[in-house]
Amino acid sequence: MIQLTREDDKAVIRPEGEDVVASSAPEIRSKMRVALEEGVRDLVVDLVNVRMVDSVGIGLLISAHNSLRRRGGRLAVVHASKDVLELFHMMRIHQHFNVSGD
């Protein structure tokens, strides 16, 4: 299940018990689309319960970042596990949007 909560022009997406991988991407993409269509400028992706992010998940985050940046917003990824943080740093994703760990 993917939770979406919203406050003013900020939204938080939290995958509960799901990794950010190809099989969960359609639901996450749908929640992101809803948030963007509702005018969200800042999107936080909370990975507190996520162990793994694959290439599809990374593409999803980059796409959201690009969409938000075009409208003057920003993406942040929080509570990333040590393994996910290492992957993001190795791929230099942290240079494009804010990424923080547990």
C-alpha positions as CSV (number, residue, x, y, z in Angstrom):
1,M,0.0,0.0,0.0
2,I,1.2,3.5,-0.8
3,Q,0.1,6.3,1.5
4,L,-0.3,9.8,0.2
5,T,-0.8,12.7,2.7
6,R,-1.1,16.3,1.8
7,E,-0.7,19.6,3.6
8,D,-1.1,22.8,1.6
9,D,1.3,22.6,-1.3
10,K,3.4,19.8,0.2
11,A,2.7,16.0,-0.1
12,V,4.3,12.9,1.5
13,I,4.3,9.6,-0.3
14,R,5.1,6.6,1.9
15,P,5.4,3.1,0.5
16,E,4.2,0.8,3.3
17,G,5.8,-2.6,3.2
18,E,6.7,-2.2,-0.4
19,D,10.0,-1.6,-2.1
20,V,10.3,1.0,-4.9
21,V,10.6,-1.4,-7.7
22,A,9.0,-2.2,-11.1
23,S,6.0,-4.1,-9.4
24,S,5.1,-1.1,-7.2
25,A,5.9,1.6,-9.7
26,P,2.4,2.0,-11.2
27,E,0.8,2.7,-7.9
28,I,3.5,5.1,-6.8
29,R,3.4,6.8,-10.2
30,S,-0.4,7.2,-9.8
31,K,0.0,8.8,-6.3
32,M,2.6,11.1,-7.6
33,R,0.4,12.1,-10.5
34,V,-2.5,12.9,-8.2
35,A,-0.3,15.0,-6.0
36,L,1.1,16.9,-9.0
37,E,-2.4,17.4,-10.5
38,E,-3.5,18.9,-7.2
39,G,-0.8,21.5,-7.4
40,V,1.8,20.1,-5.0
41,R,5.1,22.0,-5.3
42,D,7.1,20.0,-2.7
43,L,7.0,16.2,-2.6
44,V,8.6,14.1,0.1
45,V,9.1,10.4,-0.5
46,D,9.5,8.7,2.8
47,L,11.4,5.4,2.5
48,V,11.2,4.4,6.1
49,N,9.8,0.9,5.3
50,V,11.7,0.4,2.0
51,R,14.6,-1.9,1.7
52,M,15.3,-1.7,-2.1
53,V,15.0,0.7,-5.0
54,D,15.6,-0.6,-8.5
55,S,16.2,1.2,-11.8
56,V,12.5,1.7,-12.4
57,G,12.1,3.3,-9.0
58,I,15.1,5.6,-9.6
59,G,13.5,6.6,-12.9
60,L,10.3,7.4,-11.2
61,L,12.0,9.6,-8.6
62,I,14.0,11.4,-11.3
63,S,10.8,12.0,-13.4
64,A,9.0,13.4,-10.3
65,H,12.0,15.6,-9.6
66,N,12.0,17.0,-13.2
67,S,8.2,17.6,-13.1
68,L,8.5,19.4,-9.7
69,R,11.5,21.5,-10.8
70,R,9.6,22.8,-13.9
71,R,7.0,24.2,-11.6
72,G,9.5,25.6,-9.1
73,G,9.0,22.8,-6.6
74,R,11.3,20.2,-5.2
75,L,11.6,16.5,-4.3
76,A,13.1,15.1,-1.1
77,V,13.7,11.5,-0.2
78,V,13.9,10.8,3.5
79,H,14.5,7.9,5.8
80,A,16.5,6.0,3.1
81,S,18.2,2.8,4.3
82,K,22.0,2.5,4.3
83,D,21.9,0.4,1.1
84,V,19.6,2.8,-0.7
85,L,21.7,5.8,0.4
86,E,24.8,4.1,-0.9
87,L,23.1,3.4,-4.3
88,F,21.9,7.0,-4.6
89,H,25.4,8.3,-3.8
90,M,27.1,5.9,-6.2
91,M,24.7,7.1,-8.9
92,R,25.1,10.7,-7.8
93,I,21.3,11.1,-7.4
94,H,21.9,13.1,-4.3
95,Q,23.3,15.9,-6.5
96,H,19.9,16.4,-8.1
97,F,17.6,16.3,-5.0
98,N,17.8,16.0,-1.3
99,V,18.3,12.5,0.1
100,S,18.6,11.7,3.8
101,G,18.9,8.5,5.8
102,D,17.4,7.0,8.8
